Amino acid sequence: MLDEGTEAILSQGQEVGLLALRAFPLGVLVQSNHDELDEALTRTQRLIADPQVPAIFEATFRHQGVLVRVDILERASPKGWRLIEVKSTTGVKDYHLFDVAIQRHVVSGCGIDVAAACLMHLNRDYVYDGQEYRIRKLFKIEDVTKEIRKINRDLPTLLEDQWKALNRKSPPNIEPGPQCEDPVGCEFYDQCNETLPADHVSCLPRISQTKIAALVDQGISLISEIPNDFPLGVLARRACDSMQGGGTWFSGGLREELRRLKYPLSFMDFETLYPAIPRYAGMRPYSHIPFQWSVHRQHRPGEQLEHFEFLARDDSDPRGGFIESLCRAAEGKGHIVVYNRSFEASRLAELAAWLPDYAGQVEQIRERLWDLLPIIRGHVYHPGFHGSYSIKNVLPALIPGMMYSGMEIADGGQAGLAWDRLIRDDLDEAQKEDLRRALLAYCAQDTLAMARILQYLQSAGTRPSDDSRDSGWGRRPGANFMGRTVGS
């Protein structure tokens, strides 16, 4: 069964593919299920023979046991055709060329004159006017006939190797490696990659594959076994020492970094969705739609936290409500703490460009951003980080009992998909309310997590209470920004 993220990717690819077909308004679709391929093959040949058909969608061919379905086969001349593969990326990737090459090989093998082999992809420079998609501007078609020539020469050998592998009684004995995830994740990843122990050498931050291989060659697979004289980078050595010593490491410069913070402090986090097809005026393919924010504020150290939040509730453009309410929640002075500043800073810059009336206020917010991530990376290490400085790892390590596991929405990708369902799917009000509640809980967790982590660091390593709901970390009633209004 496919996970939700994979299903969303496939659904988005289908959406892009259907939109691309509008560039060929008189094209004919070869409709068939997987058990109707013979009919699709016959239907394709009939359409090729009909000179009145300018383009064929899902044209189906089989040659030497290899079957392909071509996204678009456009009649380029009375006898020649242009083969077009559609991708939802914003450019041509090296691995796309193999898709085009194998299709051209099969189609040509069936006696069809392929005059050009092309790849059709989204145009990152296209700006949607909010009215109607200009399909010929939204997409680019690039001729990759020259680029696939070498692949064409190698295809007979590549196909022979594939047939040999498929005819084996057992899978080839190939060691897992970078090829399992690059250029795309393998759907059989878990079958070949067994779960490694938490103290495996690969869990060290920024350790190279070369160093991992060198350790394994020495019979060393666990961090506890790494000798002191083995050459490691700064971050990897720091993590190694922390793991071997079993304690949290703090740099001597941590306190000085924290002294620079200016109160009142605001802890801010955004959630976004970045669809392939732009949805609102001024957006490009894969522009981020900011649909939710959370802000926790603390006026002085040790004081109770106030909480403000915003969540777009329908499919209307959320950007105006987002930035208007955020500017009110973040007004004033003091640092605004974020985790990975580049993300929030980029989203704010985009909002200022889309909504110039807020540009001045947005710039003031950007100038106050203070990034907690490099503070953690440069000044703290806990064995529970397991080599990652993601807040999902940092939080439960430093604040036991406070974590993301078990939450209905546990990461930003899930949040984006949940909001997309909330505004697009035919859900009843109870289901929508469940999604809203889960989204608000997740985003609030991000900002509360930063506040709790900072409190921990300010206490110079003294472990705080395991109860994340203690009296110092409350919520001020009637101060939540919801939707486009402020209310209780």
N, C-alpha and C positions, 0 to 999 in steps of 0.2 A: 504494500500500500504506500502511495506517495505521501510525503508529509505536506503540510499546508504551504510551506514556502515553495517547494517544487511545483505544486499545483498552480500556485500564483504565477510562477515564471512561465509555465506552459500556457496558462490562460492569457498572459500578456503577449506571448509570442503569437498566439492565434489572433489576438486583437490586431496586432501590427500587420500580420499577414493578410487579414481580411481588408484592412484599410489600404494596403498596397495594391490590391486588385482593382481599386477604383481608378488607378492610373491607366487602366486598360478597359474602358467602359463597355466594349463590345465583346470582351472575352467570354469564353464558355467554360464552365466548370465540369470536370469529370467527377461526378459524385459516385462513391462506392464505399462500402465497408471493407474491413480486412478480409472477409470471406467472399468478396465479390471482385477479386483482382482480375480474373479472366475477362469478366465483363468490362472492367476499366481498360484493360489492354485493347480490347476490340473497339470500344468507344473512342479511345484516343486515335486509333488508326483512321476511323471514319472522319473525325474532325480534321486530321491532317490532310485528308484527301479533299476536303471541302474548301475551296479557295475563298469562300465568303467568311470564313472564321479567321479573324485577325490574331487571336491569342487563345491559348488553352491553359486553363488552370488545373493543377494536379494531373498533368499529362503523365501517363503511366507506361513504363517500358521495362522489359526484361531481356537481359543479354548474358548468356553463359552463366545462368543461375543467379545473377544479381538483379534485383528489382529496385527501381527508383520511381519516385513521384516528384515531378518537376513543379516547383511553385508556379512559375510562369514560363510558357513557351510561346514566344511572339514571332509571328510570321514576318521575316525581314525582307523577303523577296519571294518570287514565285516558287523557288525551291529551297531557299535558305531560311534558317530559323535562328532566333536569339534566345538562348537559354538564360533565365534569370532566377537566381536563388535569393530569397528574401530573408534578411536577418534583422533582429530587433536591436542590434548594436548601433553605435553612431560612427562606425568606421569598419574597414576591412581588417579582420584578424587573420594571422597566418593559418590557423586551423580551419578557417572558413574555406580556404582554397581547396582542401581535400574534398569537402562536400561538393564543390562545383566540379572538380576534376572527375570524381567518380560518376557524377550525373552525365557529364559530357561523354565519358568513356562508354557508358551504357547506351545513351541516346544515339551516338555515332555508330555504335556497334549494331544498332537496329536499322541502319541505313539512312538515318536522318542527317541532312547537311546542317551542322551547327556552325553558323557563320561567326558567332560571337558567344562567349561564355561570360556572364556578368553576375555581379552581386549587387543587390538593392538593399540599402540600409538607411536608417534615419539620418537626417541632416541636423547636426547639433546647432547649426547657426539659424535654423528656422525659428521664427518667433510667431506664435499663435496670436491671432487678432481677437480671439474670443467669439468669433462669429461662425466661420466655416473653414475647414481645413483645406489648404491649397496643396493637394496631394503631390503635385510635381515639384513643389518647393519643400514639402515635408520630407521627401525621400530623395536620395541620390542613387543613381545607377552607374556603377563603375565596371568597365570592361577589364576582366582579369584573364583574358585569353593568353596573353604572353606570360603572365605570372604562373600559370598552371602547366606550362610546357614540360618542365622537369618532372613534375608529378605524373603527367601523362606518360612519360617515358618509363617511369618506375612502377606504374600501376600493375602491369602483368605480374611482376615479382611480388608486390604488396598483396595482391589478391591471392596469389598462390600460397603465400604465408598465412593469410587469413583462413583459407580453406583447410590447410593442414592443422591449424590450431582448432578450428571448429570440429574437425573429424577425430581429434584425440579423445581417448576414453577418460582422460583426466585433464584438469586445467594445466597450462604451462607453469613450470616452477620458476616464477619471476619474483624476485624480492620486492616488497613494497618500497616505495620511494617517492620523490617529488612528482613522478608521473601519475600518481594516484589522485592528485589534486590540480595539476597544471597540464593543459590549459583549463580544464573543467573537472569538477569532482566526479570520480567514478561511482556509478550506482552500486558497485559491489565492494565499496571501500571497507565496510565492516567485516566482510567475509575474509578479506586478506590481511587486514590490519587489526591484530588483537589489541585489547585494552592494555596499555602499559601501566606499570605501578606509578604512583604519584611522585616517587623520587627517582624516576628514570632520568638518565642524563639529558635526554631530549627536552626535559621540562625546564632546563636552565634558560633564562631569557637571552635571546640573541646569540645562541650558540649555533655555529655553522654546521652544515651537514658533514663537512670535512673533519671538524673536531669530534663530532659524534662518532664518525667512522673510526677515527684514530683511537678513541677510548674503547670502542667495541672490539677493535683489533687487539687491544691489550687485555681483553677479557673483563673490561669494566663497563657495567651497564647501569649501576646505581650511583647517585650523587654521593652517597656516603663512602663510596670506594675511590673517589677521585683524589689522587695525591696532591699535596700542597704545591708541588713544583710543576704540575701540569699547566701549560699556558692557557689562560682563559681571559676573555675580555673583562672590562671593569664590572659590568652588570652581572655577567655570569659568575665571576669570582665572588662577588658580594653575595649572590644568592646561594652559591655553593657553601660559603662559610656559614651563612645563616642556617641552612639546612643541616649542615654537619654539627653546628653548635646547638641547634634546637631552640634558638631564641630570635627575637625581633631585633633587627639592626637599625640604628638611627645614626645619621651623620651629625658631625659637630656643628654643621651650619644650619640645621633644621630650625632651631629657635630663632636665629636671626632672620630667616625667611619669613617666619610667622609673625614676627614683630612688625613687619611692614604692612600688615593688614590694617585697613582703616574701617572703623565701624561708622554707621550700622552696616552689617553684612547682609547681603542677599545671596541666596543659593538658587541658581537658575538652571533649568533644563528644558529643551525643546524636543518634540516628537514631530517627525515629518514622514511624508510618503513621496516617493519620486517615480511616478509612472513614466513609461516609455512615451506615451502619447500625451502631450501637454493638455491640461484641462481648462486653464483659465488664461485670460488675456495677458500677453507679455511673457508667457512662459515658453520654454524650449523643451525638446525631448529630455527627459530625466531631470527636469527642474524639481527642486524640493518644494512640496506643498507643506507649509508649516500649519499644523492643525491643532496643536496642543502645547501648552507650557505649564510649568509649575514653578513657583517661587516661595521659598521659605526665607523669612527675614528675622534677624536678631539685632536688636539695637545696641546691646552691650554684652560682653562675655558673661555667660551664665544665665542670661535672661531667657524667658520663655520665647519660643519661636512663634511667629505669625505665619499663616499659610494663605497663599493666593493661588488661583488656578484658572485656566481657560481650556475649554474643549469645544471645538466646532461641532454643531449638532446636526447639520444637514449638508447637502451637496452644493450649497451656494459657496461662492468664493470666500474662504475663511481669512484671507490675509488682512483685511481691514480690521475685523474684530480682534484678530490675534495681536496686531501691533498696537492698536489703540489701548486695549486692556493691559498689555505688557508695559507700555510707557507709564501708565498710572501706577502699576504695581512696583515698578523699578525706579520711580522718580526719587530724587534726592541725591545724597552723596554716599560715599562709602564704596567699598569694593563689591563686585558681583562675582561670586565664586562659581566657576563652571568646571566641568571635567572634560578636557580636550577642547581648548579654547577655539581652535580653528573651525570647529563645526558651528558653534553658536555665532561666532564672528562672521562666518560666510553667510549664514542664513540672515543675519541682521543686515549685511551689506545688500543682499538681494532684495530684502523688504524695502530698504531705503531707495533702491533704484525703481522698484515697482510703485512705491507710494512716496513720492518726493516730499509731500507735505510733512512727513514724519522724519525726514532725513536728519534734521538737527538733533532731535531727541534720540534717534537711533545712534548717531555718532557719539553722543554723551554716554549711552549705555555701553557701546563698544570700548570706549576709553577706560571704563571702570572694570572691565573683565579681568579676573584673576584666576589663573589656571591651576587647579589642584593636581592635575595629572603629573606634570614635571616635578612637582614637590615630592609626590610619592615616589616617582621613578628615581629621582636624584638623592633622596634623603631617607628612605624607609625600605626595609625588606622584611617580610614575614614568610616563614616556610609555607604557610597556607596560600600564598600567591600562586604557587605551582608554576612559576615562570611567567605569569601574565599580570600586567598592571591594569587590566580591565576592572572597572568598579565592581563587576559581578564577582570577581575573585577577591578584591581588596576588602570589600565590606565584611563578608563573613569571617575573614581572617582577623581583622582588627576589632570588629564588633561582634563577638559571638552571640548567636541567637538572632541576628538580623541578617536576612539573606533574601535572594530572589527566587530560589528554588521553592516550588509549591505555589507560587503566585499564578493566577489565571493567565496573566500576560507577564512574561519574564524577560523580554528583550525588545529593543527598538523595532526589529523586523516584525515581530508578532504584533506590536502596537500599530504599525502602519497597516497591516492586513486587517486587524480588528476594526480600525477606523474606516477602512474601505468598505468592509461589510456593513458597518453601521450606517453609512450614507448611501450605499448603492443597492444593497440587497433588500428583498421583500421580507422584512422581519416584523414581527409584532412588537408592540410597545414594551412588553416584558423582556423580550430578547434584547431590544435596543438598550433598555435600562441596565441589563446585566453587562453589556459591552461598555457602556459609559462608566459604570462603577469600576470595572476592571481596568479600564484605561486611566481613570483618575488615580486609582490606587498605585498603578505602576509608575506614572510620572511623578507622583508625590514621593514615592519610595526613592527615586533618584536624587531629589533635592534634599530629602531628610538624610539620606545616606551620606551626602557630602557634609552636611552639618555635623553628623555624629562622628565621622572620620576626623574632621577638623578639630572637634572637641577632644578627641583621643590624642591627636598630635600635640595640641596645646597643653595637655596634661603631662607632657614629656615622657610618654610611654606608660603612664599609670592606667591600667585597664579600667574602663568605666563599667557601670552596672550592666548586666546582661539584659536588663529590661529596657527595650527601646522605647517604652511608653512612659518613662518616669516623668515626674511632675515638671521637670525643667524643659520638656520638649512637647509642649502642648500645641493647641490650635485655637486661634482666636475666632469665636463664633461670629458669623455675619460679615466676614471679610473675604469671601471667596469670589473670584471673578469666574463666572460661569457663562458660557455662550457669549453674548454681546452685552450683557448687562451686569451690574454689580448688585448683589442682593444678599439676603441672609439665608 
